[in-house]
Every structure is written in C-alpha cells, then in structure tokens.
Amino acid sequence: MSLTIYGIAASRAFRVLWAARELGLSYEHVGHHFKGPDVRQPGYLAVHPLGLVPAIVDDGFPLFESLAINLYLARKAGRLWPATLQGEGLVYQWTLFAAAEVEVPMGQWFYHTTFLPEAERKPDIAADAAGKLPRRLDALESALGGRAWLADDAFSIADLNLAAVLFRAPLFGLDRWPGVKDWHARCYARPAARAAVADREARA
Ligand SMILES: N[C@@H](CCC(=O)N[C@@H](CS)C(=O)NCC(=O)O)C(=O)O
C-alpha cells in the first residue's frame, strides 16, 4: 500500500494534502514546484500528462485533477463520504460547482486584485469575476440554510472540495453571506485543515 502526492503545498496540492490528513492516510509527499523543472520530466509527465500539480500515484495507479483525486481517496477510504445516494449526489454537485462555477472567478479575482504584480493586474478581469461571485455565494448560502454541512449531516468531501476552492473567499469578503462565512470558518477550524494551511504557508 503506497500513496504518493505530488505538488508543493502552496498549490492546488493543498486540497489533496488536506484530504489525506482528514482521511488519516499515510503518504509520501513529493513537493514538485509547478514552475518546474521536475514537472517537465518524462517520469512525471507519465503521471500527469500536462505537467501540472497535484497528481497522485496510489499503488501504481496515477491520477490527476485535485478534486477528482479527493473524491477517489474519500470513496476508497469509505470516509468523508455520505451514507445516502442523495448525499453522494450532493458530493458530485458541489464538487462540480466548485470546479465549474467558482474556481475561475475566485482565482481571477484573487490574481487581479492581490496575487499578480500591480503592473500585470487587469481591473476589468477582477471586476468581471467580482460580478460573478455573489450569485454563486447566494446559491451556497441558501443551500446551507442554517445547516452545518453540505451533504447529509456531517463534514464530507463535498465541504472539503468546495471550501478548498474557496480558500481565498474571506479576502473577497463573506459578511453578506453569514451562513457561508460560518461554514467556511468551520471547515478551516478542523485540525487537518489547520495543518494543511500551515504547510501551505510554509510553502512546503
Ligand atoms: N484543474 C487542475 C489544475 C491544476 C493546475 O493548474 N495546477 C497549477 C498549480 S496550482 C499548475 O500546475 N500550474 C502550472 C502551469 O500552469 O504550468 C487541478 O485542480 O488539479
């Protein structure tokens, strides 16, 4: 039984490292930087054909796409996985919502307000992204509707995947969405999340 997780913690590998900690998995962490050169080597390209991070190799089985990796690891461990079929449907819904609806505007807003050097920021891209996020946060606020978690009644991989994609949301500001704000804080108060954030901040 061996699991290798590729990608520095200060990247989307953070999502997988958080999940692995939540699941109590033992793993080897290979902190390839997404800027290379390790990710350009044929050995790594056989694991992730685009040379991006993260990726895993689980007992010889390579897999990429951070949120898909998390679904796989949770399903395999039989943990963070809802007991009901409807709960499972919600795991797919919120994971695809994270990838298809939230990741791009969240990332563009962060890049063009904070991350890029000022000269490279494009205010029109930031404004467009900032215009898209409220409807998505409204949807999440109403789905939570006073509930603690997204699927069934327990923290699941649905919460982890969406909260991980919303890592920068507090910077955007969540005061208009108190349910989302509390849910986000609940997710990041978990010991596994705190440890993964600490690794990320250490740029491991
Ligand atoms: N959808 C992919 C995105 C992977 C991705 O873009 N990773 C970044 C690091 S966070 C990367 O490797 N960037 C290097 C590049 O674009 O060349 C996932 O979630 O795993």
The ligand as an SDF file (V2000), in Angstrom:
LIG
                    3D

 20 19  0  0  0  0  0  0  0  0999 V2000
   -7.6610   21.5860  -12.6070 N   0  0  0  0  0  0  0  0  0  0  0  0
   -6.3460   21.2420  -12.1330 C   0  0  0  0  0  0  0  0  0  0  0  0
   -5.4640   22.4750  -12.1770 C   0  0  0  0  0  0  0  0  0  0  0  0
   -4.0090   22.1350  -11.8940 C   0  0  0  0  0  0  0  0  0  0  0  0
   -3.1360   23.3810  -12.0000 C   0  0  0  0  0  0  0  0  0  0  0  0
   -3.3550   24.2610  -12.8440 O   0  0  0  0  0  0  0  0  0  0  0  0
   -2.1330   23.4430  -11.1160 N   0  0  0  0  0  0  0  0  0  0  0  0
   -1.2080   24.5710  -11.1250 C   0  0  0  0  0  0  0  0  0  0  0  0
   -0.6150   24.7790   -9.7400 C   0  0  0  0  0  0  0  0  0  0  0  0
   -1.8520   25.2600   -8.5590 S   0  0  0  0  0  0  0  0  0  0  0  0
   -0.0630   24.2670  -12.0640 C   0  0  0  0  0  0  0  0  0  0  0  0
    0.4540   23.1740  -12.0610 O   0  0  0  0  0  0  0  0  0  0  0  0
    0.3450   25.2800  -12.8460 N   0  0  0  0  0  0  0  0  0  0  0  0
    1.4880   25.1750  -13.6960 C   0  0  0  0  0  0  0  0  0  0  0  0
    1.1960   25.6180  -15.0950 C   0  0  0  0  0  0  0  0  0  0  0  0
    0.0960   26.1130  -15.3630 O   0  0  0  0  0  0  0  0  0  0  0  0
    2.0820   25.4300  -15.9400 O   0  0  0  0  0  0  0  0  0  0  0  0
   -6.4540   20.6570  -10.7150 C   0  0  0  0  0  0  0  0  0  0  0  0
   -7.3540   21.0870   -9.9750 O   0  0  0  0  0  0  0  0  0  0  0  0
   -5.6740   19.7660  -10.3540 O   0  0  0  0  0  0  0  0  0  0  0  0
  1  2  1  0
  2  3  1  0
  2 18  1  0
  3  4  1  0
  4  5  1  0
  5  6  2  0
  5  7  1  0
  7  8  1  0
  8  9  1  0
  8 11  1  0
  9 10  1  0
 11 12  2  0
 11 13  1  0
 13 14  1  0
 14 15  1  0
 15 16  2  0
 15 17  1  0
 18 19  2  0
 18 20  1  0
M  END
$$$$
